[in-house]
Amino acid sequence: MPDRIYAILMASGFSKRFGTENKLLAPFRGKPLARHTLDLVCGPDSCMDCFYRVLFVAAEDAVLALAEGLALIPVRNGHPELGQRESIRLGLTAAGSGEPGGESGGEEYYLFFPCDQPLLDAAAVRRVTAARRPGCIVQPCYRGEPGNPVLFSGSFREELLNLAQGERGRNVIGRRKENLIRLELTETPCPPPQNPLIDIDDPQTLAALDRI
């Protein structure tokens, strides 16, 4: 049976460095920032064929509304104050509801996307999914700098579901270095001219990228 890869899009952060505005709603190249990730995963020219199911975890109505009409499962985060671990827990729970792992054969994987990487493209995502191995974590890098999205084998599901207060996916990576695959994107014959893993944390970064 084929592997099942779940895409979990996380859009519940407080964007503290962005000021009072929710950065995921900030305009970037003609559309809200988070819509770039949504279109990458679920749009007409997307890499949706990579995924068995797509989950979109968000806390605000206006952010959830960005996904209207797309082939995904919206998941409301009622407690964003609990941090990234709550988005991870909600995404994993929604992904696995009604489907005990392993019954249909194949391996399960979870690819976690933050929704503030507008330069990320389908080629990078496909390389991450193609690098999957049972019992491994795949983290893309650009010129040695690690980034997102990170793919976890289903064997880490329980550990991710039971993160301690304040922990994030990076804590699992730190504990499981022997299982980590670092995927260097610049090793391709034609590496992207800009870092596709760059994330936007403040208005200055958004404005600088928007001018390119």
N, C-alpha and C positions, 0 to 999 in steps of 0.2 A: 504494500500500500504506500502511496506517496506520503511524504512528510507534511505535517500541518504547521504552517508558520502564521502566527497571529501578530498583526501589527497593532500596537497599543500607542495611541497618540495622546500625549499628556499635555493638557492646557489648563492647569489649575493654579499655577504659581501666582504670587503677588506682585512680581515685577518691581520690587522695591527700588532698584536702581534706575527705573524708568520714570519715576515720579508718580503723580496721581493717576495718570492715564494707564489703562491696561495695554501693555505693549502689543499683545496679540491682536488688538483691534486697530493698531496704528497703521496708516496706509504705507505701503511699500510697493513701488512699481505698479501702481494702479489697483491694488487690492489689499485687504487687511493682511497683516503679517502671517497670521495662522492659516489663512486660506492657501498660502503657497505650499505648506506641508499637506494640507487636505487634498489639494489638486495633484500633488506628487504621488500620493498614495491611492487616491480614488478618482482622479479626473480622467478625461477622455484619452490623454496621452500618458497615462500613469504606469506605475509598476504594480498595479493591483493584481495582476495575474500571479504574482509571487505569493500572495497571501490567501490563507484559508478563511480568515475572518479579520475585520478591521474594527477596533474599538476606539472611540473618541471620548476621552475623560476630561470634562470641563466643569467649572463651578458656576460660571456666569451665563445667564440666559443669552446675552448678546454673542458670546463665544460659541455656545452650542448652536445658535442659529446659523452660524457660518457653514455648518455641515448639512443644512437642509437640502434634500434632494440627492445626497450622495449615498452610495451603497456601503453604509457602515452602521454600527450600533452605537448610538449616543449613550453615554454613561454620566449621570450627574454626580458630581463630587460635592456632597453636603458639608464636608469638613476639610476645606483646603488648608485650614490652620494647622492640620496635622502633618503637613509637609508632603514631600515626594512619596513617602512610603504609602500614604493613603491612595494616591493615584495609581501606584503600582498594584496595591491590593485590590482596588476596584476593577482595574483593567484585567487582572488575572482571574478574578472571580467571574466577571462577565464572560471572559473567553472560555472558561471551563464549565459554565452552568449547563447541566443536563448532558454533559459529555465526559464520562470518566476517561481519564487519560489512558491511551494504549488500546482501547477496545477495538478501534478501527484499524489498528496496525500503523506502521510508520512511526516516525519520531515527531515530537512536538517541540516547537521553538517559539520564543517570544522576542519580537523586535520592538524596542521602546524608542519612540520618537519624541523629543521635545518639539514644540511647534514654533521655534524661533530661529530656524535655520533656512532662510529663503534661498540660499545658493545650492542647497543639497539637490542632487539630481538622480534620475532613475538609474543611471549607470553605476553610481556609487552604492545605491541601495542593492542593486542586483549583485554586485561584487560581495557585499556583506552576506547576503542570503546564500550565495554560492559557496562561501567559505565555511558554512556550518558543519559541525561534526557532533555526534552524540557526546554528551558530557562536557561540552566546551562552551566558552564565552567568546564571541567575536566582537572586537572593538576596532573600528576604523581609525586610522591615523593619517595625518597629512604633514609630511616633512618631520616625522617623529612625534608630533603633538597628537595625543589621543583625543577623540571626540565622540560624537553620537551620529547616528543611532547605534545602540549596542544590542547584540543578539544573544539571548541566553537559551541554552538547551533546557528542555522541560525538566531535566533532573534538578534544576535549581528552583523549581516552582515553589516548593515549600519554604525554602530559605527566603525567597523574595516575599512570600506571603507573610512571613513572620519577622520582618525587619523590626528592630527596636526603635523606640522614639528617637527621632533625629537622624536615623540611618537612611541611606539612599542606595541606589543600585551600585554606586561606586564602592560602597563598603563590601559588597559581595565580591566585586572584582578584586579588591585588596586582599580579601581572605582566600581567594581561589586563583592565585597567580599561576599555579601549575596547570590550570585549565584554560588559561587565557591565550587566545590567538590574536596577535596584533596584526591588523591588515593595513599595510602601507599603500595608500592610494596613489602616491607618486611613482610607484614602480610600474605603472601601466605605460605602454608605448607612447601614449599621448595624454599625459596627466593634465588635469584641468588647470587653466591659467590662474584661477583664484581658488582659495581654500574653500571647498564645498561644505566643510564642517563648521565654518564660523557661525557663531550664534550671536544674536543681538541682545545686549543687556541694557543699553542706554540709548537715548535719543541721538547722541553724537555718532555712535556706530551705525545706526540706522541711516542717518543723513549721509554719512560718508559712503556707504554702500549704494545708496540710492542714486548717487551722482555718477557711479561707475558705468 
